[in-house]
Amino acid sequence: MVGSLHFFGAAMALGMIVIGAGLGIGKLAAAAAEGIARQPSAADKITGAVNLPLFLLEGVAILAEVFALLVVLLK
C-alpha cells in the first residue's frame, strides 16, 4: 500500500509539472505572437527576448520531472 502511494504521488507531481510548464510556455508564446502582430518590424527582437525564458522554463520542468522520478526510484 505504501509503495503504491509513492507512485501515485509521483504521477500527480508529474501531471502538475507538465500542466504548469504547458501553461507558462503557452502564455509566453501567446504574448510573443501578440507582440509580433502589433509590431512586425520588431519580430527578431521579440523572438530573441522570448527564447531564453522559454528555454529556462523547459529546463526547470525537466529537472522537476527528474526529481519526481528520483523520489520514486530511491524510496
ROMARRO-909491 format. One record per residue: x, y, z of N, C-alpha, C in turn; residue in one letter. Coordinates in pm, whole numbers. Each point is the difference from the previous one (the first is absolute). Layout:
% residues N
X:Y:Z:X:Y:Z:X:Y:Z:A
...
END
This chain:
% residues 75
82:-121:0:-82:121:0:86:126:0:M
104:0:83:84:119:9:76:23:-130:V
47:-109:-63:73:13:-125:-85:58:-111:G
-127:-37:-2:-88:52:-104:-30:148:21:S
4:46:124:-21:142:25:115:85:-54:L
120:-56:1:114:72:-58:-20:18:-151:H
-47:-105:-64:-24:10:-143:-113:98:-31:F
-104:-3:82:-111:94:-19:46:144:20:F
81:23:103:53:134:25:89:48:-114:G
83:-89:-51:86:36:-112:-81:28:-125:A
-105:-77:-22:-86:23:-117:-71:135:12:A
-47:33:119:-64:131:20:101:113:-21:M
121:-17:52:103:102:-17:36:19:-147:A
15:-109:-71:34:10:-142:-112:69:-78:L
-123:-31:33:-113:65:-67:-3:149:25:G
23:40:124:1:143:32:117:72:-64:M
114:-68:-9:118:60:-65:-30:26:-147:I
-56:-98:-67:-29:13:-143:-106:108:-24:V
-103:3:83:-105:101:-15:57:139:24:I
80:17:105:58:130:29:95:48:-109:G
85:-88:-48:92:37:-107:-76:33:-128:A
-103:-77:-30:-81:27:-120:-69:135:8:G
-55:33:117:-65:131:15:101:114:-13:L
115:-17:61:103:105:-8:50:21:-142:G
28:-107:-68:48:10:-138:-109:57:-90:I
-124:-39:24:-111:53:-79:-18:150:18:G
11:46:125:-15:145:24:115:78:-63:K
122:-52:10:113:68:-62:-14:5:-152:L
-39:-112:-59:-14:-4:-146:-114:90:-47:A
-110:4:76:-112:86:-37:39:148:9:A
74:36:103:44:138:14:97:38:-113:A
87:-94:-36:94:28:-109:-74:15:-133:A
-97:-87:-24:-77:10:-125:-78:130:-6:A
-57:42:113:-74:127:2:94:118:-22:E
118:-6:60:98:107:-19:47:9:-144:G
23:-114:-63:43:-1:-140:-114:49:-90:I
-125:-34:35:-114:47:-80:-14:152:9:A
32:56:116:-10:145:16:116:74:-67:R
120:-58:10:120:63:-56:79:-101:-82:Q
-39:-23:-123:72:-99:-82:147:35:-23:P
32:127:5:139:39:-23:91:-41:116:S
-55:-26:117:79:-40:117:-6:-150:24:A
-34:-77:-101:-17:-144:18:129:-68:45:A
114:40:-56:125:-64:38:38:32:144:D
-26:121:46:29:36:138:-92:-72:97:K
-127:-10:-35:-97:-68:87:33:-148:9:I
32:-60:-113:34:-142:-1:124:-27:83:T
99:86:-13:122:-17:79:-24:17:148:G
-87:92:36:-29:23:142:-85:-110:60:A
-74:-72:-81:-89:-105:52:72:-134:8:V
102:-22:-81:65:-130:-5:63:-40:133:N
72:89:65:69:-36:124:-98:-42:110:L
-106:78:28:-94:-48:102:-68:-133:-36:P
-26:-22:-128:-59:-128:-41:95:-116:29:L
127:19:-31:98:-105:25:17:-24:150:F
1:106:79:13:-15:144:-121:-71:60:L
-118:34:-48:-121:-65:50:-1:-148:-34:L
42:-32:-120:6:-141:-40:103:-76:84:E
113:64:27:103:-64:83:-48:-25:142:G
-71:96:57:-54:-18:135:-101:-114:2:V
-83:-10:-102:-99:-108:-6:69:-136:-11:A
105:-9:-78:72:-126:-14:66:-39:132:I
62:97:67:61:-28:130:-103:-44:103:L
-115:63:0:-105:-38:94:-49:-142:-27:A
-10:-37:-127:-40:-136:-32:105:-101:45:E
126:34:-16:107:-90:45:-5:-16:151:V
-20:108:72:-6:-7:147:-121:-82:45:F
-114:16:-66:-119:-77:35:23:-149:-23:A
68:-34:-108:28:-142:-27:106:-55:95:L
95:85:40:101:-46:97:-61:-31:135:L
-102:75:38:-67:-27:127:-59:-140:-1:V
-56:-40:-114:-60:-133:-9:107:-108:-6:V
103:24:-78:101:-103:-21:88:-21:122:L
26:104:76:90:-12:115:-72:-32:131:L
-130:2:-1:-74:-28:123:-12:-147:23:K
END
